[in-house]
Amino acid sequence: MKQIKSIIFILPNLEGGGAERVILNIINNLPNNKYEIHLAIINDSGKYFDAIPEHALVHVLNVKKVRYSFLGVNKLITKVKPDIVFTTLMHVNIALIFNKIFKKRYKLIIREANYLSLAFSQLNLFKRTFFNFIVKIFYPYSDCIVAQCEEMKNDLVNNYRITPNIIKVIHNPIDVDYIKRMSMVGSNPFNSSKVNLLAVGRLTHQKGFDNLIRSLNFVKIQIPNVHLTILGEGPDYEFLLNLVNSLELNSFVTFLGFQKNPFVFYKYCDIYVLSSRYEGFPNTLLEALACGCKVVSTDCKSGPKEILANGNYGTLVKVDDVESLADGIVKTYFGDNRSGDRYTYFDIRNIINQYEAIFDK
């Protein structure tokens, strides 16, 4: 009889981010007769508690900041004595690597959430130097690093000197059946007299919503009834709202905040647009493909080029180029839908086996 392996998954909270959805997707699809699943949550904020499967053992650490969670995580590891710890958080990653160096009681798997060299380039000199140093020195002590795409793996190898044999490329999974089912819940949320563009994501500089908003001044010349709907929350809300006002685009842009079921929006939009400056591996692009959307995406690091197979399944445009983005939107609207069945490649039923392989190794 095979021994059941215990795994602790660690998340900051259950807000609506991509990493949270990926981890919940994984633990919902791992066989509970093979793994004992523990989910450690740094604090209890978030909207996805009802997505936790019944068989998962939940531990809420009640710490406000991830950087203060080390003691709580360490106590939990001491109590559970897991075979595997799976984390996708920078501060926790480093803390667990320290723990592992001195105690070596578990297999540590790090899922990297971003294209690090670009993400760190947005920081000030001190933080950029510090984090680059930390990754180079300590990440090689992990047992496995999950990179979400080949571009991300290359970044880790070339810029952080991490040996390729501990890096495993596993694309983010999507639950295609769930997405399709939820896309049928509810009626068309858009004004059908408009050409409806959709963007989904946290309202931050990374996501490039400022460029998307500016692109509307070019798009509306050829598509006068264009309208952009943005789903998501974040610190840049006031900035983006002021930008809309200053460009006199109030009648062309709607902010709808966080939506627990974004899939009905994907289903009925005319084009899904990803305007990011950088990504890890954008889940929203996968979800849009699963809903049959026409898609336009910046060719940012990393993920879109691999997801869209060099533009075969959608339109790739230049990063931080408003006119290129506008041109891509217009050409996509008047062109054919090329999304096809690309989404099936990222179905959780295909991806979960790859995770089981690294857990069982």
Stockholm file with secondary structure:
# STOCKHOLM 1.0

chainA/1-361         MKQIKSIIFILPNLEGGGAERVILNIINNLPNNKYEIHLAIINDSGKYFDAIPEHALVHVLNVKKVRYSFLGVNKLITKVKPDIVFTTLMHVNIALIFNKIFKKRYKLIIREANYLSLAFSQLNLFKRTFFNFIVKIFYPYSDCIVAQCEEMKNDLVNNYRITPNIIKVIHNPIDVDYIKRMSMVGSNPFNSSKVNLLAVGRLTHQKGFDNLIRSLNFVKIQIPNVHLTILGEGPDYEFLLNLVNSLELNSFVTFLGFQKNPFVFYKYCDIYVLSSRYEGFPNTLLEALACGCKVVSTDCKSGPKEILANGNYGTLVKVDDVESLADGIVKTYFGDNRSGDRYTYFDIRNIINQYEAIFDK
#=GR chainA/1-361 SS CCCCEEEEEEESCBSSCHHHHHHHHHHHHSCTTTEEEEEEESSCCBSCGGGSCTTSEEEECCCSSGGGCHHHHHHHHHHHCCSEEEECCHHHHHHHHHHHHHHCCSEEEEECCSCHHHHHHTSCHHHHHHHHHHHHHHGGGSSEEEESSHHHHHHHHHHHCCCGGGEEECCCCBCHHHHHHHHTSSCCCSCTTSEEEEEESCSSGGGTHHHHHHHHHHHHHHCTTEEEEEECCCTTHHHHHHHHHHTTCGGGEEEEECCSCTHHHHHHCSEEEECCSCCSSCHHHHHHHHTTCEEEEECCSSSHHHHTTTTTSSEEECTTCHHHHHHHHHHHHHSCCCCTTGGGGGBHHHHHHHHHHHHHC
#=GC SS_cons         CCCCEEEEEEESCBSSCHHHHHHHHHHHHSCTTTEEEEEEESSCCBSCGGGSCTTSEEEECCCSSGGGCHHHHHHHHHHHCCSEEEECCHHHHHHHHHHHHHHCCSEEEEECCSCHHHHHHTSCHHHHHHHHHHHHHHGGGSSEEEESSHHHHHHHHHHHCCCGGGEEECCCCBCHHHHHHHHTSSCCCSCTTSEEEEEESCSSGGGTHHHHHHHHHHHHHHCTTEEEEEECCCTTHHHHHHHHHHTTCGGGEEEEECCSCTHHHHHHCSEEEECCSCCSSCHHHHHHHHTTCEEEEECCSSSHHHHTTTTTSSEEECTTCHHHHHHHHHHHHHSCCCCTTGGGGGBHHHHHHHHHHHHHC
//
